[in-house]
Amino acid sequence: MNRDKASQRNIAISIGLGGLLLLGAFLCLSSGLLGTSSTAYALPAEFTPTPHPGPAFVKQGGTGLGCTQSDPCGSIQYAIDYSYPGYGDVIYIAGGTYTGTGPSVITITRSVTLYGGWDGAPTGPIVRDPKTYSTTLDGEGQRRVVYMYGNITAT
């Protein structure tokens, strides 16, 4: 490779890395990581997630911070972000259509099992019937549906 091509390649790499840094700063600011805004699944300042035995549950309109069957959380991403291996690594999602506001509907960065078709019942045995309680993740033509990265197993 001659010197001019090597210089051009180094400049292109530098510009590319600079662009990634700017994009990262923009995403931090726009996602509220620096405290400038909040998201639908933001935690209250006083909340410290702790593992709870059993799976996590998500239902449209849910407001639970513990994501329990009787008080499900309303965001799949919230349940994924605060799942714990051996505790909340199984997530039951009630029937309905789930959308997102960021670059993807959900981002998976750890091993997790997602089950759609949950009937949403607050008590009793966990009932899944995907034909009756269809669960849909919809990117609305605006974003990815699922984004996964890291050393994970997603099922």
Phi and psi in radians as a Rosetta constraint file:
Dihedral C 1 N 2 CA 2 C 2 CIRCULARHARMONIC -1.383 0.35
Dihedral N 2 CA 2 C 2 N 3 CIRCULARHARMONIC 2.967 0.35
Dihedral C 2 N 3 CA 3 C 3 CIRCULARHARMONIC -1.118 0.35
Dihedral N 3 CA 3 C 3 N 4 CIRCULARHARMONIC -0.680 0.35
Dihedral C 3 N 4 CA 4 C 4 CIRCULARHARMONIC -1.116 0.35
Dihedral N 4 CA 4 C 4 N 5 CIRCULARHARMONIC -0.752 0.35
Dihedral C 4 N 5 CA 5 C 5 CIRCULARHARMONIC -1.165 0.35
Dihedral N 5 CA 5 C 5 N 6 CIRCULARHARMONIC -0.671 0.35
Dihedral C 5 N 6 CA 6 C 6 CIRCULARHARMONIC -1.122 0.35
Dihedral N 6 CA 6 C 6 N 7 CIRCULARHARMONIC -0.712 0.35
Dihedral C 6 N 7 CA 7 C 7 CIRCULARHARMONIC -1.136 0.35
Dihedral N 7 CA 7 C 7 N 8 CIRCULARHARMONIC -0.738 0.35
Dihedral C 7 N 8 CA 8 C 8 CIRCULARHARMONIC -1.100 0.35
Dihedral N 8 CA 8 C 8 N 9 CIRCULARHARMONIC -0.709 0.35
Dihedral C 8 N 9 CA 9 C 9 CIRCULARHARMONIC -1.122 0.35
Dihedral N 9 CA 9 C 9 N 10 CIRCULARHARMONIC -0.759 0.35
Dihedral C 9 N 10 CA 10 C 10 CIRCULARHARMONIC -1.124 0.35
Dihedral N 10 CA 10 C 10 N 11 CIRCULARHARMONIC -0.677 0.35
Dihedral C 10 N 11 CA 11 C 11 CIRCULARHARMONIC -1.138 0.35
Dihedral N 11 CA 11 C 11 N 12 CIRCULARHARMONIC -0.761 0.35
Dihedral C 11 N 12 CA 12 C 12 CIRCULARHARMONIC -1.081 0.35
Dihedral N 12 CA 12 C 12 N 13 CIRCULARHARMONIC -0.721 0.35
Dihedral C 12 N 13 CA 13 C 13 CIRCULARHARMONIC -1.139 0.35
Dihedral N 13 CA 13 C 13 N 14 CIRCULARHARMONIC -0.751 0.35
Dihedral C 13 N 14 CA 14 C 14 CIRCULARHARMONIC -1.084 0.35
Dihedral N 14 CA 14 C 14 N 15 CIRCULARHARMONIC -0.760 0.35
Dihedral C 14 N 15 CA 15 C 15 CIRCULARHARMONIC -1.121 0.35
Dihedral N 15 CA 15 C 15 N 16 CIRCULARHARMONIC -0.741 0.35
Dihedral C 15 N 16 CA 16 C 16 CIRCULARHARMONIC -1.070 0.35
Dihedral N 16 CA 16 C 16 N 17 CIRCULARHARMONIC -0.790 0.35
Dihedral C 16 N 17 CA 17 C 17 CIRCULARHARMONIC -1.158 0.35
Dihedral N 17 CA 17 C 17 N 18 CIRCULARHARMONIC -0.683 0.35
Dihedral C 17 N 18 CA 18 C 18 CIRCULARHARMONIC -1.077 0.35
Dihedral N 18 CA 18 C 18 N 19 CIRCULARHARMONIC -0.722 0.35
Dihedral C 18 N 19 CA 19 C 19 CIRCULARHARMONIC -1.107 0.35
Dihedral N 19 CA 19 C 19 N 20 CIRCULARHARMONIC -0.700 0.35
Dihedral C 19 N 20 CA 20 C 20 CIRCULARHARMONIC -1.114 0.35
Dihedral N 20 CA 20 C 20 N 21 CIRCULARHARMONIC -0.700 0.35
Dihedral C 20 N 21 CA 21 C 21 CIRCULARHARMONIC -1.104 0.35
Dihedral N 21 CA 21 C 21 N 22 CIRCULARHARMONIC -0.748 0.35
Dihedral C 21 N 22 CA 22 C 22 CIRCULARHARMONIC -1.117 0.35
Dihedral N 22 CA 22 C 22 N 23 CIRCULARHARMONIC -0.730 0.35
Dihedral C 22 N 23 CA 23 C 23 CIRCULARHARMONIC -1.083 0.35
Dihedral N 23 CA 23 C 23 N 24 CIRCULARHARMONIC -0.756 0.35
Dihedral C 23 N 24 CA 24 C 24 CIRCULARHARMONIC -1.059 0.35
Dihedral N 24 CA 24 C 24 N 25 CIRCULARHARMONIC -0.756 0.35
Dihedral C 24 N 25 CA 25 C 25 CIRCULARHARMONIC -1.108 0.35
Dihedral N 25 CA 25 C 25 N 26 CIRCULARHARMONIC -0.732 0.35
Dihedral C 25 N 26 CA 26 C 26 CIRCULARHARMONIC -1.083 0.35
Dihedral N 26 CA 26 C 26 N 27 CIRCULARHARMONIC -0.786 0.35
Dihedral C 26 N 27 CA 27 C 27 CIRCULARHARMONIC -1.116 0.35
Dihedral N 27 CA 27 C 27 N 28 CIRCULARHARMONIC -0.676 0.35
Dihedral C 27 N 28 CA 28 C 28 CIRCULARHARMONIC -1.072 0.35
Dihedral N 28 CA 28 C 28 N 29 CIRCULARHARMONIC -0.785 0.35
Dihedral C 28 N 29 CA 29 C 29 CIRCULARHARMONIC -1.179 0.35
Dihedral N 29 CA 29 C 29 N 30 CIRCULARHARMONIC -0.776 0.35
Dihedral C 29 N 30 CA 30 C 30 CIRCULARHARMONIC -1.323 0.35
Dihedral N 30 CA 30 C 30 N 31 CIRCULARHARMONIC -0.419 0.35
Dihedral C 30 N 31 CA 31 C 31 CIRCULARHARMONIC -1.601 0.35
Dihedral N 31 CA 31 C 31 N 32 CIRCULARHARMONIC -0.054 0.35
Dihedral C 31 N 32 CA 32 C 32 CIRCULARHARMONIC 1.532 0.35
Dihedral N 32 CA 32 C 32 N 33 CIRCULARHARMONIC 0.133 0.35
Dihedral C 32 N 33 CA 33 C 33 CIRCULARHARMONIC -1.108 0.35
Dihedral N 33 CA 33 C 33 N 34 CIRCULARHARMONIC -0.399 0.35
Dihedral C 33 N 34 CA 34 C 34 CIRCULARHARMONIC -1.763 0.35
Dihedral N 34 CA 34 C 34 N 35 CIRCULARHARMONIC 0.262 0.35
Dihedral C 34 N 35 CA 35 C 35 CIRCULARHARMONIC 1.439 0.35
Dihedral N 35 CA 35 C 35 N 36 CIRCULARHARMONIC 0.275 0.35
Dihedral C 35 N 36 CA 36 C 36 CIRCULARHARMONIC -1.610 0.35
Dihedral N 36 CA 36 C 36 N 37 CIRCULARHARMONIC -0.277 0.35
Dihedral C 36 N 37 CA 37 C 37 CIRCULARHARMONIC -2.744 0.35
Dihedral N 37 CA 37 C 37 N 38 CIRCULARHARMONIC 3.125 0.35
Dihedral C 37 N 38 CA 38 C 38 CIRCULARHARMONIC -2.289 0.35
Dihedral N 38 CA 38 C 38 N 39 CIRCULARHARMONIC 2.910 0.35
Dihedral C 38 N 39 CA 39 C 39 CIRCULARHARMONIC -2.064 0.35
Dihedral N 39 CA 39 C 39 N 40 CIRCULARHARMONIC 3.009 0.35
Dihedral C 39 N 40 CA 40 C 40 CIRCULARHARMONIC -1.085 0.35
Dihedral N 40 CA 40 C 40 N 41 CIRCULARHARMONIC -0.409 0.35
Dihedral C 40 N 41 CA 41 C 41 CIRCULARHARMONIC -2.000 0.35
Dihedral N 41 CA 41 C 41 N 42 CIRCULARHARMONIC 0.432 0.35
Dihedral C 41 N 42 CA 42 C 42 CIRCULARHARMONIC -1.178 0.35
Dihedral N 42 CA 42 C 42 N 43 CIRCULARHARMONIC 2.498 0.35
Dihedral C 42 N 43 CA 43 C 43 CIRCULARHARMONIC -1.512 0.35
Dihedral N 43 CA 43 C 43 N 44 CIRCULARHARMONIC 2.512 0.35
Dihedral C 43 N 44 CA 44 C 44 CIRCULARHARMONIC -1.096 0.35
Dihedral N 44 CA 44 C 44 N 45 CIRCULARHARMONIC 2.647 0.35
Dihedral C 44 N 45 CA 45 C 45 CIRCULARHARMONIC -1.023 0.35
Dihedral N 45 CA 45 C 45 N 46 CIRCULARHARMONIC -0.586 0.35
Dihedral C 45 N 46 CA 46 C 46 CIRCULARHARMONIC -1.483 0.35
Dihedral N 46 CA 46 C 46 N 47 CIRCULARHARMONIC -0.067 0.35
Dihedral C 46 N 47 CA 47 C 47 CIRCULARHARMONIC -1.510 0.35
Dihedral N 47 CA 47 C 47 N 48 CIRCULARHARMONIC 2.214 0.35
Dihedral C 47 N 48 CA 48 C 48 CIRCULARHARMONIC -2.072 0.35
Dihedral N 48 CA 48 C 48 N 49 CIRCULARHARMONIC 1.956 0.35
Dihedral C 48 N 49 CA 49 C 49 CIRCULARHARMONIC -1.115 0.35
Dihedral N 49 CA 49 C 49 N 50 CIRCULARHARMONIC 2.387 0.35
Dihedral C 49 N 50 CA 50 C 50 CIRCULARHARMONIC -2.244 0.35
Dihedral N 50 CA 50 C 50 N 51 CIRCULARHARMONIC 2.574 0.35
Dihedral C 50 N 51 CA 51 C 51 CIRCULARHARMONIC -1.097 0.35
Dihedral N 51 CA 51 C 51 N 52 CIRCULARHARMONIC 2.500 0.35
Dihedral C 51 N 52 CA 52 C 52 CIRCULARHARMONIC -2.198 0.35
Dihedral N 52 CA 52 C 52 N 53 CIRCULARHARMONIC 2.516 0.35
Dihedral C 52 N 53 CA 53 C 53 CIRCULARHARMONIC -1.147 0.35
Dihedral N 53 CA 53 C 53 N 54 CIRCULARHARMONIC 2.499 0.35
Dihedral C 53 N 54 CA 54 C 54 CIRCULARHARMONIC 1.666 0.35
Dihedral N 54 CA 54 C 54 N 55 CIRCULARHARMONIC 3.089 0.35
Dihedral C 54 N 55 CA 55 C 55 CIRCULARHARMONIC -1.337 0.35
Dihedral N 55 CA 55 C 55 N 56 CIRCULARHARMONIC 2.972 0.35
Dihedral C 55 N 56 CA 56 C 56 CIRCULARHARMONIC -1.745 0.35
Dihedral N 56 CA 56 C 56 N 57 CIRCULARHARMONIC 2.726 0.35
Dihedral C 56 N 57 CA 57 C 57 CIRCULARHARMONIC -2.276 0.35
Dihedral N 57 CA 57 C 57 N 58 CIRCULARHARMONIC 2.461 0.35
Dihedral C 57 N 58 CA 58 C 58 CIRCULARHARMONIC -2.256 0.35
Dihedral N 58 CA 58 C 58 N 59 CIRCULARHARMONIC 2.364 0.35
Dihedral C 58 N 59 CA 59 C 59 CIRCULARHARMONIC -2.549 0.35
Dihedral N 59 CA 59 C 59 N 60 CIRCULARHARMONIC 2.424 0.35
Dihedral C 59 N 60 CA 60 C 60 CIRCULARHARMONIC -0.976 0.35
Dihedral N 60 CA 60 C 60 N 61 CIRCULARHARMONIC 2.311 0.35
Dihedral C 60 N 61 CA 61 C 61 CIRCULARHARMONIC 1.470 0.35
Dihedral N 61 CA 61 C 61 N 62 CIRCULARHARMONIC -0.068 0.35
Dihedral C 61 N 62 CA 62 C 62 CIRCULARHARMONIC -1.170 0.35
Dihedral N 62 CA 62 C 62 N 63 CIRCULARHARMONIC 2.594 0.35
Dihedral C 62 N 63 CA 63 C 63 CIRCULARHARMONIC -2.233 0.35
Dihedral N 63 CA 63 C 63 N 64 CIRCULARHARMONIC 0.064 0.35
Dihedral C 63 N 64 CA 64 C 64 CIRCULARHARMONIC -1.211 0.35
Dihedral N 64 CA 64 C 64 N 65 CIRCULARHARMONIC 2.376 0.35
Dihedral C 64 N 65 CA 65 C 65 CIRCULARHARMONIC -1.461 0.35
Dihedral N 65 CA 65 C 65 N 66 CIRCULARHARMONIC -0.408 0.35
Dihedral C 65 N 66 CA 66 C 66 CIRCULARHARMONIC -1.577 0.35
Dihedral N 66 CA 66 C 66 N 67 CIRCULARHARMONIC -0.143 0.35
Dihedral C 66 N 67 CA 67 C 67 CIRCULARHARMONIC 0.981 0.35
Dihedral N 67 CA 67 C 67 N 68 CIRCULARHARMONIC 0.778 0.35
Dihedral C 67 N 68 CA 68 C 68 CIRCULARHARMONIC -1.563 0.35
Dihedral N 68 CA 68 C 68 N 69 CIRCULARHARMONIC 2.926 0.35
Dihedral C 68 N 69 CA 69 C 69 CIRCULARHARMONIC -1.085 0.35
Dihedral N 69 CA 69 C 69 N 70 CIRCULARHARMONIC -0.680 0.35
Dihedral C 69 N 70 CA 70 C 70 CIRCULARHARMONIC -1.414 0.35
Dihedral N 70 CA 70 C 70 N 71 CIRCULARHARMONIC -0.294 0.35
Dihedral C 70 N 71 CA 71 C 71 CIRCULARHARMONIC -2.510 0.35
Dihedral N 71 CA 71 C 71 N 72 CIRCULARHARMONIC 1.215 0.35
Dihedral C 71 N 72 CA 72 C 72 CIRCULARHARMONIC -1.194 0.35
Dihedral N 72 CA 72 C 72 N 73 CIRCULARHARMONIC 2.684 0.35
Dihedral C 72 N 73 CA 73 C 73 CIRCULARHARMONIC -1.407 0.35
Dihedral N 73 CA 73 C 73 N 74 CIRCULARHARMONIC 2.832 0.35
Dihedral C 73 N 74 CA 74 C 74 CIRCULARHARMONIC -1.699 0.35
Dihedral N 74 CA 74 C 74 N 75 CIRCULARHARMONIC -0.063 0.35
Dihedral C 74 N 75 CA 75 C 75 CIRCULARHARMONIC -2.233 0.35
Dihedral N 75 CA 75 C 75 N 76 CIRCULARHARMONIC 2.246 0.35
Dihedral C 75 N 76 CA 76 C 76 CIRCULARHARMONIC -1.094 0.35
Dihedral N 76 CA 76 C 76 N 77 CIRCULARHARMONIC -0.717 0.35
Dihedral C 76 N 77 CA 77 C 77 CIRCULARHARMONIC -1.085 0.35
Dihedral N 77 CA 77 C 77 N 78 CIRCULARHARMONIC -0.690 0.35
Dihedral C 77 N 78 CA 78 C 78 CIRCULARHARMONIC -1.033 0.35
Dihedral N 78 CA 78 C 78 N 79 CIRCULARHARMONIC -0.825 0.35
Dihedral C 78 N 79 CA 79 C 79 CIRCULARHARMONIC -1.088 0.35
Dihedral N 79 CA 79 C 79 N 80 CIRCULARHARMONIC -0.687 0.35
Dihedral C 79 N 80 CA 80 C 80 CIRCULARHARMONIC -1.169 0.35
Dihedral N 80 CA 80 C 80 N 81 CIRCULARHARMONIC -0.814 0.35
Dihedral C 80 N 81 CA 81 C 81 CIRCULARHARMONIC -1.076 0.35
Dihedral N 81 CA 81 C 81 N 82 CIRCULARHARMONIC -0.578 0.35
Dihedral C 81 N 82 CA 82 C 82 CIRCULARHARMONIC -1.966 0.35
Dihedral N 82 CA 82 C 82 N 83 CIRCULARHARMONIC 0.414 0.35
Dihedral C 82 N 83 CA 83 C 83 CIRCULARHARMONIC -1.450 0.35
Dihedral N 83 CA 83 C 83 N 84 CIRCULARHARMONIC 2.707 0.35
Dihedral C 83 N 84 CA 84 C 84 CIRCULARHARMONIC -2.224 0.35
Dihedral N 84 CA 84 C 84 N 85 CIRCULARHARMONIC 2.326 0.35
Dihedral C 84 N 85 CA 85 C 85 CIRCULARHARMONIC -0.939 0.35
Dihedral N 85 CA 85 C 85 N 86 CIRCULARHARMONIC 2.302 0.35
Dihedral C 85 N 86 CA 86 C 86 CIRCULARHARMONIC 1.513 0.35
Dihedral N 86 CA 86 C 86 N 87 CIRCULARHARMONIC -0.189 0.35
Dihedral C 86 N 87 CA 87 C 87 CIRCULARHARMONIC -2.151 0.35
Dihedral N 87 CA 87 C 87 N 88 CIRCULARHARMONIC -1.405 0.35
Dihedral C 87 N 88 CA 88 C 88 CIRCULARHARMONIC -1.720 0.35
Dihedral N 88 CA 88 C 88 N 89 CIRCULARHARMONIC 0.464 0.35
Dihedral C 88 N 89 CA 89 C 89 CIRCULARHARMONIC -1.411 0.35
Dihedral N 89 CA 89 C 89 N 90 CIRCULARHARMONIC -0.037 0.35
Dihedral C 89 N 90 CA 90 C 90 CIRCULARHARMONIC -1.982 0.35
Dihedral N 90 CA 90 C 90 N 91 CIRCULARHARMONIC 2.218 0.35
Dihedral C 90 N 91 CA 91 C 91 CIRCULARHARMONIC -2.211 0.35
Dihedral N 91 CA 91 C 91 N 92 CIRCULARHARMONIC 2.160 0.35
Dihedral C 91 N 92 CA 92 C 92 CIRCULARHARMONIC -1.691 0.35
Dihedral N 92 CA 92 C 92 N 93 CIRCULARHARMONIC 2.266 0.35
Dihedral C 92 N 93 CA 93 C 93 CIRCULARHARMONIC -2.041 0.35
Dihedral N 93 CA 93 C 93 N 94 CIRCULARHARMONIC 2.139 0.35
Dihedral C 93 N 94 CA 94 C 94 CIRCULARHARMONIC -1.173 0.35
Dihedral N 94 CA 94 C 94 N 95 CIRCULARHARMONIC 2.715 0.35
Dihedral C 94 N 95 CA 95 C 95 CIRCULARHARMONIC -0.985 0.35
Dihedral N 95 CA 95 C 95 N 96 CIRCULARHARMONIC 2.530 0.35
Dihedral C 95 N 96 CA 96 C 96 CIRCULARHARMONIC 2.557 0.35
Dihedral N 96 CA 96 C 96 N 97 CIRCULARHARMONIC 3.114 0.35
Dihedral C 96 N 97 CA 97 C 97 CIRCULARHARMONIC -1.905 0.35
Dihedral N 97 CA 97 C 97 N 98 CIRCULARHARMONIC 2.205 0.35
Dihedral C 97 N 98 CA 98 C 98 CIRCULARHARMONIC -1.994 0.35
Dihedral N 98 CA 98 C 98 N 99 CIRCULARHARMONIC 2.301 0.35
Dihedral C 98 N 99 CA 99 C 99 CIRCULARHARMONIC -2.122 0.35
Dihedral N 99 CA 99 C 99 N 100 CIRCULARHARMONIC 3.112 0.35
Dihedral C 99 N 100 CA 100 C 100 CIRCULARHARMONIC -2.431 0.35
Dihedral N 100 CA 100 C 100 N 101 CIRCULARHARMONIC 3.094 0.35
Dihedral C 100 N 101 CA 101 C 101 CIRCULARHARMONIC -2.119 0.35
Dihedral N 101 CA 101 C 101 N 102 CIRCULARHARMONIC -0.241 0.35
Dihedral C 101 N 102 CA 102 C 102 CIRCULARHARMONIC -1.633 0.35
Dihedral N 102 CA 102 C 102 N 103 CIRCULARHARMONIC -2.694 0.35
Dihedral C 102 N 103 CA 103 C 103 CIRCULARHARMONIC -1.265 0.35
Dihedral N 103 CA 103 C 103 N 104 CIRCULARHARMONIC -0.253 0.35
Dihedral C 103 N 104 CA 104 C 104 CIRCULARHARMONIC -2.572 0.35
Dihedral N 104 CA 104 C 104 N 105 CIRCULARHARMONIC 2.755 0.35
Dihedral C 104 N 105 CA 105 C 105 CIRCULARHARMONIC -1.160 0.35
Dihedral N 105 CA 105 C 105 N 106 CIRCULARHARMONIC -0.827 0.35
Dihedral C 105 N 106 CA 106 C 106 CIRCULARHARMONIC -2.371 0.35
Dihedral N 106 CA 106 C 106 N 107 CIRCULARHARMONIC 2.574 0.35
Dihedral C 106 N 107 CA 107 C 107 CIRCULARHARMONIC -2.106 0.35
Dihedral N 107 CA 107 C 107 N 108 CIRCULARHARMONIC 2.185 0.35
Dihedral C 107 N 108 CA 108 C 108 CIRCULARHARMONIC -1.929 0.35
Dihedral N 108 CA 108 C 108 N 109 CIRCULARHARMONIC 2.131 0.35
Dihedral C 108 N 109 CA 109 C 109 CIRCULARHARMONIC -2.130 0.35
Dihedral N 109 CA 109 C 109 N 110 CIRCULARHARMONIC 0.075 0.35
Dihedral C 109 N 110 CA 110 C 110 CIRCULARHARMONIC -2.550 0.35
Dihedral N 110 CA 110 C 110 N 111 CIRCULARHARMONIC 2.835 0.35
Dihedral C 110 N 111 CA 111 C 111 CIRCULARHARMONIC -1.143 0.35
Dihedral N 111 CA 111 C 111 N 112 CIRCULARHARMONIC 2.277 0.35
Dihedral C 111 N 112 CA 112 C 112 CIRCULARHARMONIC -2.712 0.35
Dihedral N 112 CA 112 C 112 N 113 CIRCULARHARMONIC 2.629 0.35
Dihedral C 112 N 113 CA 113 C 113 CIRCULARHARMONIC -2.031 0.35
Dihedral N 113 CA 113 C 113 N 114 CIRCULARHARMONIC 2.169 0.35
Dihedral C 113 N 114 CA 114 C 114 CIRCULARHARMONIC -1.905 0.35
Dihedral N 114 CA 114 C 114 N 115 CIRCULARHARMONIC 2.239 0.35
Dihedral C 114 N 115 CA 115 C 115 CIRCULARHARMONIC -2.068 0.35
Dihedral N 115 CA 115 C 115 N 116 CIRCULARHARMONIC 2.041 0.35
Dihedral C 115 N 116 CA 116 C 116 CIRCULARHARMONIC -1.546 0.35
Dihedral N 116 CA 116 C 116 N 117 CIRCULARHARMONIC 3.074 0.35
Dihedral C 116 N 117 CA 117 C 117 CIRCULARHARMONIC 1.430 0.35
Dihedral N 117 CA 117 C 117 N 118 CIRCULARHARMONIC 0.224 0.35
Dihedral C 117 N 118 CA 118 C 118 CIRCULARHARMONIC -1.194 0.35
Dihedral N 118 CA 118 C 118 N 119 CIRCULARHARMONIC 2.486 0.35
Dihedral C 118 N 119 CA 119 C 119 CIRCULARHARMONIC -1.329 0.35
Dihedral N 119 CA 119 C 119 N 120 CIRCULARHARMONIC -0.223 0.35
Dihedral C 119 N 120 CA 120 C 120 CIRCULARHARMONIC 1.440 0.35
Dihedral N 120 CA 120 C 120 N 121 CIRCULARHARMONIC 0.122 0.35
Dihedral C 120 N 121 CA 121 C 121 CIRCULARHARMONIC -1.125 0.35
Dihedral N 121 CA 121 C 121 N 122 CIRCULARHARMONIC 2.364 0.35
Dihedral C 121 N 122 CA 122 C 122 CIRCULARHARMONIC -1.315 0.35
Dihedral N 122 CA 122 C 122 N 123 CIRCULARHARMONIC -0.284 0.35
Dihedral C 122 N 123 CA 123 C 123 CIRCULARHARMONIC -2.480 0.35
Dihedral N 123 CA 123 C 123 N 124 CIRCULARHARMONIC 3.003 0.35
Dihedral C 123 N 124 CA 124 C 124 CIRCULARHARMONIC 1.548 0.35
Dihedral N 124 CA 124 C 124 N 125 CIRCULARHARMONIC -3.049 0.35
Dihedral C 124 N 125 CA 125 C 125 CIRCULARHARMONIC -1.147 0.35
Dihedral N 125 CA 125 C 125 N 126 CIRCULARHARMONIC 2.677 0.35
Dihedral C 125 N 126 CA 126 C 126 CIRCULARHARMONIC -1.315 0.35
Dihedral N 126 CA 126 C 126 N 127 CIRCULARHARMONIC 2.080 0.35
Dihedral C 126 N 127 CA 127 C 127 CIRCULARHARMONIC -1.944 0.35
Dihedral N 127 CA 127 C 127 N 128 CIRCULARHARMONIC 2.184 0.35
Dihedral C 127 N 128 CA 128 C 128 CIRCULARHARMONIC -2.111 0.35
Dihedral N 128 CA 128 C 128 N 129 CIRCULARHARMONIC 2.231 0.35
Dihedral C 128 N 129 CA 129 C 129 CIRCULARHARMONIC -2.550 0.35
Dihedral N 129 CA 129 C 129 N 130 CIRCULARHARMONIC 1.522 0.35
Dihedral C 129 N 130 CA 130 C 130 CIRCULARHARMONIC -1.020 0.35
Dihedral N 130 CA 130 C 130 N 131 CIRCULARHARMONIC -0.458 0.35
Dihedral C 130 N 131 CA 131 C 131 CIRCULARHARMONIC -1.256 0.35
Dihedral N 131 CA 131 C 131 N 132 CIRCULARHARMONIC -0.688 0.35
Dihedral C 131 N 132 CA 132 C 132 CIRCULARHARMONIC -1.455 0.35
Dihedral N 132 CA 132 C 132 N 133 CIRCULARHARMONIC -0.700 0.35
Dihedral C 132 N 133 CA 133 C 133 CIRCULARHARMONIC -2.019 0.35
Dihedral N 133 CA 133 C 133 N 134 CIRCULARHARMONIC 1.180 0.35
Dihedral C 133 N 134 CA 134 C 134 CIRCULARHARMONIC -1.088 0.35
Dihedral N 134 CA 134 C 134 N 135 CIRCULARHARMONIC 2.269 0.35
Dihedral C 134 N 135 CA 135 C 135 CIRCULARHARMONIC -1.932 0.35
Dihedral N 135 CA 135 C 135 N 136 CIRCULARHARMONIC 2.160 0.35
Dihedral C 135 N 136 CA 136 C 136 CIRCULARHARMONIC -2.190 0.35
Dihedral N 136 CA 136 C 136 N 137 CIRCULARHARMONIC 2.294 0.35
Dihedral C 136 N 137 CA 137 C 137 CIRCULARHARMONIC -1.769 0.35
Dihedral N 137 CA 137 C 137 N 138 CIRCULARHARMONIC 2.118 0.35
Dihedral C 137 N 138 CA 138 C 138 CIRCULARHARMONIC -2.116 0.35
Dihedral N 138 CA 138 C 138 N 139 CIRCULARHARMONIC 2.038 0.35
Dihedral C 138 N 139 CA 139 C 139 CIRCULARHARMONIC -1.403 0.35
Dihedral N 139 CA 139 C 139 N 140 CIRCULARHARMONIC -0.034 0.35
Dihedral C 139 N 140 CA 140 C 140 CIRCULARHARMONIC 0.937 0.35
Dihedral N 140 CA 140 C 140 N 141 CIRCULARHARMONIC 0.466 0.35
Dihedral C 140 N 141 CA 141 C 141 CIRCULARHARMONIC 1.180 0.35
Dihedral N 141 CA 141 C 141 N 142 CIRCULARHARMONIC 0.184 0.35
Dihedral C 141 N 142 CA 142 C 142 CIRCULARHARMONIC -1.954 0.35
Dihedral N 142 CA 142 C 142 N 143 CIRCULARHARMONIC -0.381 0.35
Dihedral C 142 N 143 CA 143 C 143 CIRCULARHARMONIC -2.707 0.35
Dihedral N 143 CA 143 C 143 N 144 CIRCULARHARMONIC 2.915 0.35
Dihedral C 143 N 144 CA 144 C 144 CIRCULARHARMONIC -1.101 0.35
Dihedral N 144 CA 144 C 144 N 145 CIRCULARHARMONIC 2.737 0.35
Dihedral C 144 N 145 CA 145 C 145 CIRCULARHARMONIC -1.532 0.35
Dihedral N 145 CA 145 C 145 N 146 CIRCULARHARMONIC -0.939 0.35
Dihedral C 145 N 146 CA 146 C 146 CIRCULARHARMONIC -2.219 0.35
Dihedral N 146 CA 146 C 146 N 147 CIRCULARHARMONIC 2.291 0.35
Dihedral C 146 N 147 CA 147 C 147 CIRCULARHARMONIC -2.152 0.35
Dihedral N 147 CA 147 C 147 N 148 CIRCULARHARMONIC 2.150 0.35
Dihedral C 147 N 148 CA 148 C 148 CIRCULARHARMONIC -2.147 0.35
Dihedral N 148 CA 148 C 148 N 149 CIRCULARHARMONIC 2.427 0.35
Dihedral C 148 N 149 CA 149 C 149 CIRCULARHARMONIC -2.681 0.35
Dihedral N 149 CA 149 C 149 N 150 CIRCULARHARMONIC 2.767 0.35
Dihedral C 149 N 150 CA 150 C 150 CIRCULARHARMONIC 1.784 0.35
Dihedral N 150 CA 150 C 150 N 151 CIRCULARHARMONIC -3.099 0.35
Dihedral C 150 N 151 CA 151 C 151 CIRCULARHARMONIC -1.540 0.35
Dihedral N 151 CA 151 C 151 N 152 CIRCULARHARMONIC 1.481 0.35
Dihedral C 151 N 152 CA 152 C 152 CIRCULARHARMONIC -2.304 0.35
Dihedral N 152 CA 152 C 152 N 153 CIRCULARHARMONIC 2.858 0.35
Dihedral C 152 N 153 CA 153 C 153 CIRCULARHARMONIC -2.196 0.35
Dihedral N 153 CA 153 C 153 N 154 CIRCULARHARMONIC 2.004 0.35
Dihedral C 153 N 154 CA 154 C 154 CIRCULARHARMONIC -1.939 0.35
Dihedral N 154 CA 154 C 154 N 155 CIRCULARHARMONIC 2.311 0.35
